[in-house]
Amino acid sequence: METEIKLLLPPASRAAVEAHPLFAAATPRRVRNLSTYYDTPDFALRARGVALRVRRAGDNFVQTLKSLHGGANFASRGEWEWPVASDALDAAAVERDPEARALLGGDLGRVAPVFATDVERDIRVLTLDGKTTVEAALDSGEVRAGGRSQPLSEVELELKGGPVGPLLKFAAELARDASLRFGPDSKSERGYALLTDDLPPHPGAADLALPADIALRDAFPALLAASARDFAADLSPAARGDVEGVHRLRAAIRKMRTLFVLFAPHLEPDATARFERELRDLGRVLGGGRDWDVFITETLAAAEGDLGADAAAALRQAAQARRGRAHAAVAAAIDGPVPTALLLGLSLWTADGGWMKREKDGDARFRDLLPDLLDRLERRALKRGRRLKSLDVEALHALRKSLKKLRYACEDVSSLYASGDVHRYVGAIKKVLGNLGAINDAAVTEERVGDLAPADHPGLAEPAAALLAWNDGRRRGHERDLRRRWRRFRHADPFWS
């Protein structure tokens, strides 16, 4: 298992990093790393969440397999290394390791070189708090793929021994003092991006299978780390304006906020409130981009048959400028200090146990606590759904948020219960959420049409009126379906009872 934190290093910030007392006191060792990355023609390894490379450093060659998913924090992942004789792939070394062989899923025979990196690395060994050893590398070089290249400059901080807490604390301080940002893209991801402009989304974290006897002290960090890894993986796609990247990043934020609600009776309240505010504020910025994405790519696409192609095109063209501004705000927020501080702060919070309100509760079996924890979320949703027919748009949106939290919580702990029972209960929630989501989209559509002021777009009055009429009909249909599906959910048997 490797624990490594990568921070982007603008050339102008390198001097500030090297002036840090710990860096200044350590003697650097410079090596040149030439790495060749392997995959199949259809990038099957990447789709499986693994990277395979052979690296030359001086006269030594090391073959490495890394997995996307890992351990107790977002910076941990599986790693397997084998000394090899040359820069050619040694398939036999992989075949001798059952776990590594399983990760490659039978594709080892199809792999070939796909891209390379050429990096000058200055390595320092740091001791933090007298107990944690870290290899700190300042990398400068480039990624080469498909006849193209891209420069890279970054700091890699790899845990070599001792507890992880001092590493996380040091990384947070270094990022703050030298204005560094978390580097969400690995060298391999940069290589794939050079190979194709139509790169599919990186595979998200697999559903986490919690051990049946997992204790409270281990359950919260494990679940939070899974969502934090998804958060980290989706930062770059969202910053580039990728529609699904923004959507997935918002979902990762919601899942982390759901964990704060699920575990609330056991969380230290002050830090929880601070992290909750930061996640909420970032989510709101992303929401601005997501609303315009839905308006353009989903609402107008669905309404075009009724509006006509010309009317839909006029609305789409007018909306693109607003969408561009919203996505610029998303990119600025992601490029700011908050995502880096969140990832490192949340990881440190869970690593040192500071998240627990009462240390004595840590050994409690998580499975035994879940009925009360899930009951709280279900009661909140049922309360917000009372007198459903009379609820206004804001109240329906509040109900939707409560049901989403209940759904995410159920999915997070699903491995601890019979899959069929979980599937039936969550399925009932999803059907209600489908209607509530459509009703919310209808409300957002009205707001977005209002943003496209006729004074700025005098030719939009007629297309806008037609869209609002179509939108109203869609909303009424979903309101009828909602009442029926809500009744079914109310009578669904909670799988945890």
C-alpha positions as CSV (number, residue, x, y, z in Angstrom):
1,M,0.0,0.0,0.0
2,E,1.4,3.4,-1.0
3,T,0.4,6.7,0.6
4,E,1.5,9.6,-1.5
5,I,0.3,13.2,-1.8
6,K,0.9,15.1,-5.1
7,L,0.9,18.9,-5.2
8,L,1.3,20.9,-8.3
9,L,4.4,23.0,-8.3
10,P,4.4,26.2,-10.4
11,P,8.0,27.1,-11.3
12,A,7.6,30.4,-9.4
13,S,6.8,28.5,-6.2
14,R,9.8,26.1,-6.3
15,A,12.0,28.5,-4.4
16,A,9.5,28.9,-1.6
17,V,9.3,25.1,-1.3
18,E,13.1,24.7,-1.2
19,A,13.3,27.4,1.4
20,H,11.1,25.5,3.8
21,P,13.3,24.7,6.8
22,L,12.8,20.9,6.4
23,F,13.7,21.0,2.7
24,A,16.6,23.4,3.3
25,A,18.1,21.2,6.0
26,A,18.0,18.0,3.8
27,T,20.6,17.2,1.1
28,P,18.8,16.5,-2.3
29,R,19.7,13.5,-4.4
30,R,19.0,14.1,-8.1
31,V,18.0,11.2,-10.4
32,R,16.5,11.0,-13.9
33,N,13.5,8.8,-14.2
34,L,12.5,7.5,-17.6
35,S,9.1,5.6,-17.4
36,T,7.2,3.7,-20.0
37,Y,3.5,3.1,-19.3
38,Y,1.7,0.0,-20.7
39,D,-1.9,-0.6,-21.6
40,T,-4.1,-2.4,-24.2
41,P,-5.2,-0.6,-27.4
42,D,-8.6,0.0,-25.8
43,F,-7.2,1.2,-22.5
44,A,-8.6,-1.8,-20.6
45,L,-6.1,-1.3,-17.7
46,R,-7.2,2.3,-17.2
47,A,-10.9,1.3,-17.3
48,R,-10.1,-1.2,-14.5
49,G,-8.4,1.5,-12.4
50,V,-4.8,0.3,-12.6
51,A,-1.6,1.7,-14.1
52,L,1.4,-0.4,-15.2
53,R,4.9,1.0,-15.9
54,V,8.6,0.2,-16.1
55,R,10.8,3.0,-14.7
56,R,14.5,3.4,-15.3
57,A,16.5,5.4,-12.7
58,G,20.2,5.3,-13.5
59,D,21.1,1.7,-14.1
60,N,18.2,0.3,-12.2
61,F,14.8,-0.8,-13.5
62,V,11.6,-1.2,-11.5
63,Q,8.3,-2.4,-12.7
64,T,5.3,-1.0,-10.9
65,L,1.5,-1.8,-10.8
66,K,-0.7,0.7,-9.1
67,S,-4.4,0.6,-8.3
68,L,-6.7,3.5,-8.3
69,H,-8.4,2.6,-5.0
70,G,-6.7,2.2,-1.7
71,G,-6.9,2.4,2.0
72,A,-7.8,4.7,4.9
73,N,-7.4,8.0,3.1
74,F,-7.7,9.6,-0.4
75,A,-3.9,9.4,-0.8
76,S,-3.5,5.7,-0.3
77,R,-3.7,3.1,-3.0
78,G,-2.4,-0.4,-3.8
79,E,1.1,-0.7,-5.2
80,W,3.2,-3.7,-6.3
81,E,6.9,-3.4,-7.4
82,W,9.4,-5.8,-9.0
83,P,13.0,-5.2,-9.8
84,V,13.5,-6.1,-13.5
85,A,16.4,-6.4,-15.9
86,S,15.5,-3.8,-18.5
87,D,12.9,-1.3,-19.6
88,A,10.9,-4.1,-21.3
89,L,7.8,-5.4,-19.5
90,D,8.4,-8.5,-17.4
91,A,5.1,-10.3,-17.6
92,A,6.4,-13.3,-15.6
93,A,6.9,-11.1,-12.6
94,V,3.3,-10.1,-12.6
95,E,2.1,-13.6,-13.3
96,R,3.8,-14.8,-10.1
97,D,1.7,-12.5,-7.9
98,P,-1.9,-13.7,-7.8
99,E,-3.3,-10.3,-6.5
100,A,-1.5,-8.3,-9.2
101,R,-2.5,-10.9,-11.9
102,A,-6.2,-10.6,-10.8
103,L,-6.1,-6.8,-11.1
104,L,-5.0,-7.0,-14.8
105,G,-8.0,-9.3,-15.5
106,G,-6.3,-11.4,-18.2
107,D,-5.2,-8.4,-20.3
108,L,-1.5,-8.7,-19.6
109,G,-0.9,-10.5,-22.9
110,R,-2.4,-7.6,-24.9
111,V,-0.5,-4.7,-23.3
112,A,2.1,-2.5,-25.2
113,P,3.8,0.8,-24.5
114,V,1.4,3.7,-24.8
115,F,3.2,6.7,-23.5
116,A,6.3,7.8,-21.5
117,T,7.5,10.3,-18.9
118,D,11.0,11.9,-18.6
119,V,11.5,13.5,-15.2
120,E,14.4,15.1,-13.3
121,R,13.7,14.3,-9.6
122,D,15.3,15.9,-6.6
123,I,14.8,13.6,-3.6
124,R,15.0,14.5,0.0
125,V,14.3,12.4,3.0
126,L,12.4,14.3,5.7
127,T,11.6,13.4,9.3
128,L,8.4,14.8,10.6
129,D,7.6,15.2,14.4
130,G,10.5,12.8,15.1
131,K,8.4,9.8,14.1
132,T,7.3,9.9,10.4
133,T,9.7,9.5,7.5
134,V,8.7,11.0,4.2
135,E,10.4,10.9,0.8
136,A,9.9,14.4,-0.7
137,A,10.5,14.6,-4.5
138,L,10.5,17.7,-6.6
139,D,9.7,16.6,-10.1
140,S,10.3,18.5,-13.3
141,G,9.9,17.1,-16.8
142,E,7.4,16.1,-19.3
143,V,4.8,13.5,-20.4
144,R,5.1,12.3,-24.0
145,A,2.3,10.5,-25.9
146,G,1.1,10.3,-29.5
147,G,3.6,12.7,-30.8
148,R,2.6,15.4,-28.2
149,S,4.1,16.4,-24.9
150,Q,3.1,18.3,-21.8
151,P,5.4,19.7,-19.1
152,L,5.0,18.6,-15.5
153,S,6.2,20.1,-12.3
154,E,5.0,18.8,-8.9
155,V,5.9,17.8,-5.4
156,E,5.4,14.2,-4.3
157,L,5.3,13.4,-0.6
158,E,5.5,9.7,0.0
159,L,5.1,8.1,3.4
160,K,8.0,5.8,4.1
161,G,7.5,5.0,7.7
162,G,5.5,6.1,10.8
163,P,2.0,7.4,11.2
164,V,0.3,9.3,8.4
165,G,-0.9,12.3,10.4
166,P,2.4,14.3,10.3
167,L,2.6,13.8,6.5
168,L,-0.9,15.2,6.1
169,K,-0.3,18.1,8.4
170,F,3.0,18.9,6.6
171,A,1.4,18.7,3.2
172,A,-1.4,21.1,4.3
173,E,1.1,23.6,5.7
174,L,3.3,23.4,2.6
175,A,0.3,23.9,0.3
176,R,-0.8,26.9,2.4
177,D,2.6,28.6,2.7
178,A,3.8,28.1,-0.9
179,S,0.3,28.5,-2.5
180,L,0.3,24.9,-3.9
181,R,-2.7,23.0,-5.1
182,F,-3.5,19.3,-4.9
183,G,-2.6,17.6,-8.2
184,P,-5.6,15.4,-9.0
185,D,-4.1,13.9,-12.2
186,S,-1.4,11.3,-12.0
187,K,1.3,11.1,-14.5
188,S,-0.5,8.2,-16.2
189,E,-3.8,10.3,-16.5
190,R,-1.8,13.1,-18.2
191,G,-0.5,10.6,-20.6
192,Y,-3.9,9.2,-21.5
193,A,-5.2,12.8,-21.9
194,L,-2.5,13.4,-24.5
195,L,-3.4,10.3,-26.4
196,T,-7.0,11.2,-26.9
197,D,-9.2,14.3,-26.6
198,D,-12.2,12.2,-25.9
199,L,-11.0,10.5,-22.7
200,P,-13.8,8.6,-20.9
201,P,-14.4,9.4,-17.2
202,H,-12.0,7.8,-14.9
203,P,-13.6,4.8,-13.1
204,G,-15.0,5.8,-9.8
205,A,-14.4,4.0,-6.5
206,A,-15.9,0.6,-6.3
207,D,-18.7,0.1,-3.8
208,L,-17.0,-0.2,-0.4
209,A,-17.6,-3.6,1.2
210,L,-17.5,-3.0,4.9
211,P,-16.5,-5.9,7.2
212,A,-19.4,-7.2,9.2
213,D,-17.7,-6.5,12.5
214,I,-16.2,-3.1,11.6
215,A,-16.0,-0.8,14.5
216,L,-17.3,2.8,14.5
217,R,-13.7,4.2,14.7
218,D,-12.9,2.5,11.4
219,A,-16.3,2.8,9.6
220,F,-16.4,6.6,9.3
221,P,-12.8,7.1,8.0
222,A,-13.3,4.2,5.5
223,L,-16.5,5.7,4.1
224,L,-15.2,9.2,4.0
225,A,-12.0,8.2,2.3
226,A,-14.1,6.5,-0.5
227,S,-16.0,9.7,-1.2
228,A,-12.9,11.8,-0.9
229,R,-11.2,9.7,-3.6
230,D,-14.1,10.3,-5.9
231,F,-14.0,14.0,-5.1
232,A,-10.2,14.1,-5.9
233,A,-10.7,12.2,-9.2
234,D,-13.4,14.5,-10.4
235,L,-11.7,17.8,-9.8
236,S,-9.9,18.0,-13.1
237,P,-12.9,17.0,-15.3
238,A,-15.1,19.5,-13.5
239,A,-12.5,22.3,-13.9
240,R,-12.4,21.5,-17.7
241,G,-16.1,22.1,-17.9
242,D,-17.0,18.4,-18.4
243,V,-20.7,18.0,-17.8
244,E,-20.5,14.6,-16.1
245,G,-17.4,15.8,-14.2
246,V,-19.3,18.6,-12.5
247,H,-22.2,16.2,-11.8
248,R,-20.0,13.6,-10.2
249,L,-18.1,16.1,-8.2
250,R,-21.3,17.4,-6.8
251,A,-22.4,13.9,-5.9
252,A,-19.1,13.3,-4.1
253,I,-19.7,16.4,-2.0
254,R,-23.2,15.3,-1.2
255,K,-22.0,11.9,-0.2
256,M,-19.5,13.4,2.2
257,R,-22.1,15.7,3.7
258,T,-24.4,12.7,4.0
259,L,-21.8,11.0,6.2
260,F,-21.8,14.0,8.5
261,V,-25.6,13.6,8.9
262,L,-25.5,9.8,9.3
263,F,-22.7,9.9,11.9
264,A,-23.8,13.2,13.5
265,P,-24.4,11.7,17.1
266,H,-20.7,10.5,17.1
267,L,-19.0,13.5,15.4
268,E,-17.1,16.3,17.1
269,P,-19.4,19.2,16.2
270,D,-17.1,22.2,15.7
271,A,-14.9,20.7,13.0
272,T,-17.9,19.0,11.4
273,A,-19.6,22.3,11.1
274,R,-16.5,23.9,9.5
275,F,-16.1,21.1,6.9
276,E,-19.8,21.1,6.2
277,R,-19.8,24.9,5.4
278,E,-16.8,24.5,3.1
279,L,-18.4,21.6,1.2
280,R,-21.7,23.3,1.0
281,D,-20.2,26.5,-0.4
282,L,-18.2,24.7,-3.0
283,G,-21.3,22.7,-3.9
284,R,-23.3,25.9,-4.5
285,V,-20.7,27.1,-7.0
286,L,-20.8,23.7,-8.8
287,G,-24.6,23.9,-8.7
288,G,-24.5,27.1,-10.8
289,G,-22.6,25.2,-13.5
290,R,-24.8,22.1,-13.2
291,D,-28.0,24.1,-13.5
292,W,-27.0,25.5,-16.9
293,D,-25.7,22.1,-18.0
294,V,-29.1,20.5,-17.3
295,F,-30.9,23.4,-19.0
296,I,-28.9,23.2,-22.2
297,T,-28.2,19.4,-22.5
298,E,-31.3,17.9,-21.0
299,T,-34.2,20.3,-20.7
300,L,-33.9,21.9,-24.2
301,A,-33.1,18.6,-25.7
302,A,-36.3,17.1,-24.3
303,A,-38.4,20.1,-25.3
304,E,-37.0,20.5,-28.8
305,G,-39.7,18.3,-30.4
306,D,-42.4,20.6,-29.0
307,L,-40.6,23.9,-29.4
308,G,-39.1,23.4,-32.8
309,A,-35.4,23.3,-33.7
310,D,-35.2,27.0,-34.3
311,A,-36.7,28.0,-31.0
312,A,-34.6,25.5,-29.1
313,A,-31.4,26.7,-30.9
314,A,-32.2,30.4,-30.0
315,L,-32.6,29.5,-26.3
316,R,-29.5,27.3,-26.4
317,Q,-27.4,30.0,-27.9
318,A,-28.5,32.6,-25.4
319,A,-27.8,30.2,-22.5
320,Q,-24.3,29.3,-23.6
321,A,-22.8,32.6,-22.4
322,R,-24.4,32.2,-19.0
323,R,-23.2,28.7,-18.9
324,G,-19.7,29.8,-19.7
325,R,-19.6,32.3,-16.9
326,A,-20.9,29.7,-14.4
327,H,-18.2,27.2,-15.5
328,A,-15.6,29.9,-15.2
329,A,-16.7,30.2,-11.5
330,V,-16.4,26.5,-11.1
331,A,-12.9,26.4,-12.5
332,A,-11.8,29.3,-10.3
333,A,-13.2,27.6,-7.2
334,I,-11.4,24.3,-8.0
335,D,-8.2,26.2,-8.7
336,G,-8.5,27.9,-5.4
337,P,-7.2,26.7,-2.0
338,V,-10.4,25.1,-0.7
339,P,-10.3,21.7,-2.4
340,T,-6.7,21.1,-1.3
341,A,-7.5,22.2,2.2
342,L,-10.6,20.0,2.3
343,L,-8.9,16.9,1.2
344,L,-5.9,17.2,3.5
345,G,-8.0,18.5,6.4
346,L,-10.6,15.8,6.2
347,S,-7.8,13.1,6.0
348,L,-6.0,14.5,9.0
349,W,-9.2,14.7,10.9
350,T,-9.9,11.1,10.5
351,A,-6.3,9.9,10.8
352,D,-5.8,11.3,14.3
353,G,-9.2,10.3,15.6
354,G,-10.2,13.9,16.2
355,W,-13.6,13.3,14.5
356,M,-15.0,11.3,17.4
357,K,-17.1,13.1,19.9
358,R,-16.5,10.3,22.5
359,E,-13.4,8.1,22.3
360,K,-15.1,5.4,24.3
361,D,-17.7,4.9,21.5
362,G,-15.0,4.0,19.0
363,D,-15.0,0.2,19.7
364,A,-18.8,-0.1,19.2
365,R,-19.8,-2.4,16.4
366,F,-21.0,-0.1,13.6
367,R,-23.7,-2.6,12.5
368,D,-25.3,-2.4,16.0
369,L,-25.5,1.4,15.8
370,L,-27.0,1.6,12.3
371,P,-30.7,1.0,13.1
372,D,-30.8,4.2,15.2
373,L,-28.7,6.2,12.7
374,L,-30.8,5.2,9.7
375,D,-34.0,5.7,11.6
376,R,-33.0,9.3,12.2
377,L,-32.6,9.9,8.4
378,E,-35.8,8.1,7.5
379,R,-37.9,10.0,10.2
380,R,-36.6,13.3,8.8
381,A,-37.6,12.4,5.3
382,L,-41.0,11.1,6.3
383,K,-41.6,14.3,8.4
384,R,-40.8,16.5,5.4
385,G,-43.1,14.5,3.2
386,R,-46.2,15.1,5.3
387,R,-49.1,16.7,3.5
388,L,-47.2,16.1,0.3
389,K,-49.9,17.5,-1.9
390,S,-49.7,21.0,-0.3
391,L,-45.9,21.3,-0.3
392,D,-44.5,24.2,-2.3
393,V,-41.3,24.0,-4.5
394,E,-39.0,24.8,-1.6
395,A,-40.5,22.2,0.7
396,L,-40.3,19.6,-2.1
397,H,-36.7,20.5,-2.6
398,A,-36.0,20.0,1.1
399,L,-37.7,16.6,0.9
400,R,-35.6,15.7,-2.1
401,K,-32.4,16.6,-0.2
402,S,-33.5,14.5,2.8
403,L,-34.3,11.5,0.6
404,K,-31.0,11.8,-1.2
405,K,-29.1,11.6,2.1
406,L,-31.2,8.6,3.1
407,R,-30.4,6.9,-0.3
408,Y,-26.6,7.6,-0.1
409,A,-26.5,6.4,3.5
410,C,-28.3,3.2,2.6
411,E,-25.9,2.6,-0.4
412,D,-22.9,3.3,1.8
413,V,-23.8,0.6,4.3
414,S,-25.5,-1.8,1.9
415,S,-22.7,-4.4,2.2
416,L,-23.8,-5.1,5.8
417,Y,-27.3,-6.2,4.8
418,A,-29.0,-8.6,2.4
419,S,-28.7,-7.1,-1.1
420,G,-32.3,-7.8,-2.1
421,D,-33.7,-6.0,0.9
422,V,-31.5,-3.0,0.3
423,H,-32.3,-3.0,-3.4
424,R,-36.1,-2.9,-2.9
425,Y,-35.9,-0.1,-0.3
426,V,-33.4,2.0,-2.2
427,G,-35.4,1.4,-5.4
428,A,-38.5,2.9,-3.8
429,I,-36.5,6.0,-2.8
430,K,-35.1,6.3,-6.3
431,K,-38.5,6.4,-7.9
432,V,-39.6,9.2,-5.6
433,L,-36.4,11.0,-6.3
434,G,-36.9,10.7,-10.0
435,N,-40.2,12.7,-9.8
436,L,-38.7,15.2,-7.2
437,G,-35.7,15.7,-9.5
438,A,-37.9,16.5,-12.5
439,I,-40.1,18.9,-10.4
440,N,-36.9,20.6,-9.2
441,D,-35.6,20.8,-12.8
442,A,-38.9,22.5,-13.8
443,A,-38.4,25.1,-11.1
444,V,-34.8,25.7,-12.2
445,T,-35.9,26.0,-15.8
446,E,-38.2,28.8,-14.8
447,E,-35.3,30.6,-13.1
448,R,-33.0,30.1,-16.0
449,V,-35.5,31.4,-18.5
450,G,-35.9,34.4,-16.2
451,D,-32.1,34.9,-16.3
452,L,-32.3,35.2,-20.1
453,A,-33.8,38.7,-19.9
454,P,-35.8,39.7,-23.0
455,A,-34.1,43.1,-22.9
456,D,-30.8,41.3,-23.7
457,H,-32.4,38.8,-26.1
458,P,-35.5,40.5,-27.7
459,G,-36.1,37.5,-30.0
460,L,-36.5,35.1,-27.1
461,A,-40.0,36.1,-25.9
462,E,-41.9,33.6,-28.0
463,P,-39.5,30.6,-27.5
464,A,-39.3,31.3,-23.8
465,A,-43.1,31.3,-23.4
466,A,-43.3,28.1,-25.4
467,L,-40.7,26.5,-23.2
468,L,-42.4,27.6,-20.0
469,A,-45.7,26.1,-21.2
470,W,-44.0,22.8,-22.0
471,N,-42.3,22.9,-18.7
472,D,-45.5,23.4,-16.8
473,G,-47.1,20.4,-18.4
474,R,-44.0,18.3,-17.5
475,R,-44.1,19.4,-13.9
476,R,-47.8,18.5,-13.5
477,G,-47.3,15.0,-14.8
478,H,-44.5,14.4,-12.3
479,E,-46.5,15.8,-9.5
480,R,-49.2,13.2,-10.1
481,D,-46.7,10.3,-10.3
482,L,-45.0,11.6,-7.2
483,R,-48.0,11.2,-4.9
484,R,-48.4,7.5,-6.0
485,R,-44.7,6.7,-5.6
486,W,-44.5,8.5,-2.2
487,R,-47.3,6.3,-0.9
488,R,-45.3,3.2,-1.9
489,F,-42.2,4.5,-0.3
490,R,-44.0,5.2,3.0
491,H,-45.0,1.5,3.1
492,A,-41.6,0.1,2.2
493,D,-40.0,-2.0,4.9
494,P,-36.7,-0.6,6.2
495,F,-34.1,-3.2,5.6
496,W,-32.3,-2.4,8.9
497,S,-35.3,-3.1,11.2
